[in-house]
Amino acid sequence: MNYRNTRIYARALELMRTTHGIIEQLPPGYGYLSDQLKRASASVVLNFAEGAGKSSPAEQRRFCGIARGSAYEVAAAIDVGAELDVITPEKRDEALELCDHLAAMLTRFAAAARR
């Protein structure tokens, strides 16, 4: 499987671009949130790609689980920023939709690797 040709990879990159746009709008003093969003969104992309390169279905599932956890981490960081009024409701909703969709896709992908 070429991970670059999957919808999961495309959506993960979209999430990373979305969070980057949010990061650019954060006011000074929110570097901790910026760093967390950068790491977690990149982790979704990188762990999915690494898992896709594994030959063992168990390893593929493990890396999908890590990527899914990172998508939830992005969602939580977005919630924190929205709660602190530094992320607009529109950007929050856009990012959370991507996180939820990715988590569902990764769950299905991991289940398929079980077969």
Buried (B, 14 or more C-beta within 10 A) or exposed (E): EEBEEBEBBEBBBBBBEBBBEBBEEBEEEBEEBBEBBBEBBBBBBBBBBBBBEBEEEEBBBBBBBBBBBBBBBBBEBBBBBBEEEBBEEEBBEBBBEBBEBBBEBBEEBBEEBEE
